[in-house]
Amino acid sequence: MPESAVLSREIRVRLRAALGALPPRQRAVVHLRDVEGLDAAEVCALLDIAPGNQRVLLHRGRARLRQVLEDYRDEESA
């Protein structure tokens, strides 16, 4: 297996774990926006949340996933 495929798999495993560890509502917002590709209005309607809540949940969820990627990068460069 080429090294890039192994790294790609490891990153996917870590991101899935991080996504699964998010609080349920936050996980739903991130999944619907970034995986399913729904827009903000669709997510708000589907989850019955206010636009402000959707933005906060999305921002916090994405920040956590970015942190996981940064931690992984730092481990690899150490």
Protein Blocks (a to p, Z undefined) as FASTA:
>chain_A
ZZklmmmmmmmmmmmmmmmmpcfklmmmmmmmmmnopafklmmmmnopafklmmmmmmmm
mmmmmmmmmmmmmmmmZZ
